[in-house]
């Protein structure tokens, strides 16, 4: 089967997170260059697109789970680096409160 790649391991996930943290690349994650550089290191035998997609679709949504042994501060930095979404925040109630406040402001404007 051409193009078949084995699933990512938890060790690979940890390496990805470790490289992001060590290089301080939090705000470069949405672009291409960080992922190209990571792929070119040879540490992981994956394409840059595969690395980026795996991070966005599998690692980030589960970043607050216990399977990643990084500090809560580091996890929050990753989330705040441009990927903030209700599914990724630790306190989704804060976002709901903000949405309600905005709705109240809009209804008061009329």
C-alpha positions as CSV (number, residue, x, y, z in Angstrom):
1,X,0.0,0.0,0.0
2,X,1.7,3.1,-1.2
3,X,1.9,6.1,1.1
4,X,1.0,4.1,4.2
5,X,2.5,5.4,7.4
6,X,2.3,3.9,10.8
7,X,0.2,5.8,13.4
8,X,2.0,8.4,15.6
9,X,3.2,7.1,18.9
10,X,3.0,8.9,22.2
11,X,6.8,9.2,22.1
12,X,6.5,11.1,18.8
13,X,3.8,13.3,20.3
14,X,6.1,14.1,23.2
15,X,9.0,14.9,20.8
16,X,6.8,17.3,18.9
17,X,5.8,19.1,22.1
18,X,9.4,19.1,23.4
19,X,10.6,20.7,20.2
20,X,7.9,23.4,20.3
21,X,8.7,24.2,23.9
22,X,12.5,24.1,23.5
23,X,12.5,26.4,20.5
24,X,9.8,28.7,21.9
25,X,8.0,28.3,18.6
26,X,4.5,28.9,20.0
27,X,3.6,31.6,17.6
28,X,5.1,29.9,14.5
29,X,2.8,26.9,14.7
30,X,0.2,28.2,12.3
31,X,2.8,28.8,9.6
32,X,4.8,26.3,7.5
33,X,8.4,27.0,8.4
34,X,8.5,25.6,11.9
35,X,7.1,22.3,10.6
36,X,9.5,22.2,7.7
37,X,12.4,22.8,10.1
38,X,11.2,20.1,12.4
39,X,10.8,17.6,9.5
40,X,14.3,18.4,8.3
41,X,15.9,17.7,11.6
42,X,15.4,14.0,11.0
43,X,14.3,13.4,14.6
44,X,10.9,12.3,13.2
45,X,10.5,10.5,9.9
46,X,7.4,12.4,8.9
47,X,6.6,15.1,6.4
48,X,6.0,18.7,7.6
49,X,2.4,18.5,6.5
50,X,1.9,15.3,8.5
51,X,3.5,16.8,11.6
52,X,1.4,19.9,11.4
53,X,-1.9,18.1,10.7
54,X,-1.2,15.6,13.5
55,X,-0.5,18.4,16.0
56,X,-3.7,20.4,15.0
57,X,-6.0,17.4,14.8
58,X,-4.8,15.0,17.5
59,X,-2.4,16.6,20.0
60,X,-3.9,20.0,20.5
61,X,-7.5,18.9,21.2
62,X,-6.2,16.6,23.9
63,X,-3.5,18.9,25.2
64,X,-5.1,19.2,28.7
65,X,-5.4,15.4,29.1
66,X,-2.9,13.7,31.5
67,X,-1.2,11.9,28.6
68,X,1.1,14.9,28.0
69,X,3.6,15.5,30.8
70,X,4.2,19.2,30.3
71,X,3.3,21.9,32.7
72,X,-0.1,23.5,32.7
73,X,1.6,26.9,31.8
74,X,3.1,25.3,28.7
75,X,-0.2,23.8,27.7
76,X,-1.9,27.2,28.0
77,X,0.8,28.8,25.9
78,X,0.2,26.3,23.2
79,X,-3.5,27.0,23.3
80,X,-3.1,30.8,23.4
81,X,-0.7,30.7,20.5
82,X,-3.5,31.1,18.0
83,X,-5.4,27.9,18.3
84,X,-7.8,29.0,21.1
85,X,-11.1,27.3,20.6
86,X,-13.8,26.1,23.1
87,X,-12.7,22.5,22.8
88,X,-9.1,23.5,23.7
89,X,-9.7,25.7,26.7
90,X,-9.5,24.4,30.2
91,X,-12.3,26.6,31.4
92,X,-14.9,26.7,28.6
93,X,-17.4,28.4,31.0
94,X,-15.3,31.6,30.7
95,X,-15.9,31.6,27.0
96,X,-19.7,31.0,27.5
97,X,-19.8,33.9,29.9
98,X,-18.1,36.1,27.3
99,X,-20.6,35.0,24.7
100,X,-23.5,35.8,27.0
101,X,-22.1,39.2,27.8
102,X,-21.7,40.0,24.2
103,X,-25.3,39.0,23.5
104,X,-26.5,41.2,26.3
105,X,-24.6,44.2,25.0
106,X,-26.0,43.6,21.5
107,X,-29.6,43.4,22.8
108,X,-29.1,46.6,24.9
109,X,-27.8,48.4,21.8
110,X,-31.3,48.2,20.2
